[in-house]
């Protein structure tokens, strides 16, 4: 019984160590050019199709698939670059401060309105809310798009580029600045 228990403990420690190593590799690839270089040079090829056994296959790691970082910050960076926005770290900081990077987060405000999504877009910015109040403006966001990371980020970029960064409470409290 004691030998079986000791063997189980050793096996558990070994498995946990391997998980830590895999997580470290994922973080390294996500934060280095290795993952992007392998993805760009190898496409969807795995170890059997061009990567040496010494190189981790980026297509098998948690947050990185074929050199593409699928984490929320990675997605925010990619969308910012696609849109020509020169300060993706500002967007990541804003989303982290507003929602903890949770695209599905909802928060009730003291005035009875709701904020939704990674960027915590308020009800008063939705097309539906503005239409109901007879105040529809160009640049509103459909309610369902607030929890869509891509659409909410594109809307947020537009607001920030138009000088609206301070509409976010976190931006005010943290003293965020847009370097555009």
N, C-alpha and C positions, 0 to 999 in steps of 0.2 A: 504494500500500500504506500509506504513512504517513498519507494523508488518511483512508483507511478506518479505520485504527486510532484516529486522533484523533477521528473522528466517533463511533466506538463508545464511546470513553471519555467524551465529552461526553454522549452519550445515557444511559450508565450513571449518570453524576452527576445528570442531570436526573431519571431514574426514582427514584433513591435519595432525592433531595430531596422529590419528591412523596410518597413513602412516609412520610418523616418528618413532613410536613405532615398527612397523613391520620392518623398515630398521635397527633399533638398534638391534632387535632380530637377523636379518640376519647377521649383522656384528659380533655379539657376537658368534653365532654358527659357523661362518666361522673361527673365531680366537680362538676358545676354543676347548677343547676335547669333549664337550657335543655333538656337531653335529657328530663328528666321532664316539663317543661311541654309540649314538643312531643308527647310520647307521650300525655299526658293530654288535650290539646286536639285532637290530630289522629287519635288512634287508630292505625289501620294506614295512614293516608294518606301517600303519598309526595309528591315535588315536584309531580307532575302533578295531585295532588288536594288542594292547599291550602297546602303549604309554599312559601315564596318561593324563588327560585333562590339568594338570598344565604344562606339558612339551610341548613346541611348536613342531609341527610336521615338522621335517626338510625337508620332501618331498614337502612341500607347499611353502617354502620360495624362494625368487628370486634367489640368487646366490648359494644357497645350496640345493641340492636334495639328500635326503637319506644319509646325511653326506659327500657328495662329493662337494667340492667347485668348481663351474664351471666358476668362474671369470678367467680372463687371468692370474693373478698371481697364482691362485690356479692350473690352468692347467700346468703352467710352473713348479711349485713345484712338481706336481705329475709326470710329464715326467722326471724331473731331478732325482727323487727318483727311478723311474723305470729303468733309465739308470745307476744308481749307481754314479751319479754326486753329490759330497759332498757340493756344494756351490750354491744351488738354488737361494739364495738371490742375488748373483752376476748376474745370468741370468735375474732376475726380474729387477734389477737396470739397466743393460745393455739395455734391451728391453724398459724400461721406458724412458731412456735417448735418445735412438735412434729413437723410434717411438711413444712414449706416450702409449705404450702397444697396438698399433693398428696393427693387423696381415695383414690388407689390405693396409697399408700406402705405398705410392710410393713417391720417392723424386728424382728430377733431380739434379745431381751434376754439378759443374762448368766445369768438363772435358767432359761432355756430356753423362756420364754413369748414370744409374738409380740404386737406392737402393730400395729394396722391402721388405715388411713384417715387423713383429714385431722386428726382429733383423737387419733390413735394410741391407740385403745381397746384395752386389754390383754385377752388370752385369758380371764383370770380373771373378767372382767365379762360374758362371754357365757353365754347360757342353756345352751348345749351343755356348756361346761366345768364350770359349776356343777352340772349334772345328773349328769355323769360322776363328779364328786367327792362327790355326795350332799349338796351345799350349795346347791341352787337357792334363790334369793332373788327376791322381787319387785324389779323394776327392772333385771333383766338385759337384755342386748341380744342378739338373734340374731346369730350369727357373720356371716352374709351382709350384715347391715345396717351393719357397721362401715365398709365401703367405699362406702356410700350416703351422700353428704354430708348430705342432708336428715334421714334417720333418725338418723345419728350425731350431728348437731347437736342434734336434739330430745332425744336421750338425754343428751348433754353438758349441755344447759341444765338438765334435771331434776337431774342430779348437782350442778351448781354451785349451783342454788337450794336444794338440800338441805344445802349446806355442804361439798360434796366437791371444791372447786377444787384443794385440795392433793394430790389423788390423781394429778395430772399432775406429772411431774418438772420440766417446763419452768416450770410455775406456781410451784413451790417455788424454783427457781434464780433466776427473774426477779422474784420477790416480787410476783406478780400479786395483785390484790385485787378482789373482787366488790363493787360499790357498790349491791347490791340491798337 
